Amino acid sequence: MALRIITIALLAASLTACSGVRSNGNVFTTHAESIRVLGWQIPDKDQDQALALVPAGGKIDTQISSPADWTSVIGIINNILWVGQTTISGTMPAKN
């Protein structure tokens, strides 16, 4: 019974992960989120997903990602049960 509840909870949590891109003029921001449960990321590799959404020709100015390491207190807490997020911001070439 407990395994069934955990499985249902993990499936429900995986549905909340998302990614997207927003642009205004020549500025863009991409984001990707994932759920972390005991070090397991659902879906995997939010950093790669956010990077894949960068528009063609876009220049990355900043990239921010939540810590997910096992060497810091906040990283350990984030790995046990947390939402991981990566945000990338930058500029695109001006359109003529």
C-alpha positions in Angstrom: 0.0 0.0 0.0 2.8 2.4 0.9 4.6 1.7 -2.4 1.4 2.5 -4.3 1.0 5.8 -2.5 4.7 6.7 -3.2 4.3 5.8 -6.9 1.2 7.9 -7.3 2.8 10.8 -5.5 5.9 10.6 -7.8 3.7 10.5 -10.9 1.7 13.5 -9.7 4.9 15.4 -8.9 6.3 14.7 -12.3 3.3 16.3 -14.0 4.2 19.6 -12.3 7.6 20.0 -14.0 7.6 22.4 -16.9 9.8 24.6 -19.1 9.3 27.6 -21.3 10.7 30.6 -23.0 9.6 34.3 -23.0 10.9 37.1 -25.1 10.3 40.8 -25.4 12.0 42.7 -28.2 15.6 41.4 -28.2 15.6 40.0 -24.6 14.7 36.4 -23.7 14.4 34.3 -20.6 14.1 30.5 -20.6 13.2 28.3 -17.6 13.0 24.7 -16.7 11.9 23.0 -13.5 12.1 19.5 -12.1 11.2 17.8 -8.9 13.9 16.2 -6.8 13.2 13.2 -4.6 16.1 11.6 -2.8 18.6 12.8 -5.5 16.4 11.6 -8.3 15.3 14.4 -10.7 12.0 14.2 -12.5 12.3 15.0 -15.4 16.0 14.7 -15.7 18.4 17.6 -16.5 16.5 20.8 -16.1 19.7 22.7 -17.1 19.9 21.0 -20.5 16.2 21.7 -21.1 16.5 25.4 -20.3 19.6 25.6 -22.6 17.8 23.8 -25.4 15.1 26.6 -25.3 17.6 29.4 -26.0 16.6 31.0 -29.3 18.9 30.5 -32.2 21.6 33.2 -32.3 20.8 34.2 -28.7 23.6 35.3 -26.4 23.4 34.0 -22.8 24.0 36.7 -20.2 23.1 34.9 -17.0 22.3 31.3 -16.0 21.0 30.6 -12.5 20.3 27.1 -11.2 19.3 25.8 -7.8 22.0 23.9 -6.0 21.8 20.1 -6.1 25.1 18.9 -4.6 25.7 16.6 -1.7 28.5 18.8 -0.2 26.4 21.7 1.2 23.5 21.9 3.6 21.2 23.6 1.1 22.3 21.2 -1.7 21.4 18.2 0.5 18.1 19.6 1.4 17.4 20.4 -2.2 18.3 16.8 -3.2 16.0 15.2 -0.6 12.7 16.8 -1.7 12.7 20.0 -3.6 11.9 21.7 -6.9 15.0 22.4 -9.0 14.9 25.4 -11.3 17.2 26.7 -14.0 16.7 30.2 -15.5 18.7 31.5 -18.5 18.5 35.2 -19.6 20.1 36.9 -22.6 19.8 38.9 -25.7 19.0 38.1 -29.3 20.4 39.9 -32.4 18.4 42.9 -33.4 16.1 42.3 -36.3 16.4 44.7 -39.3 
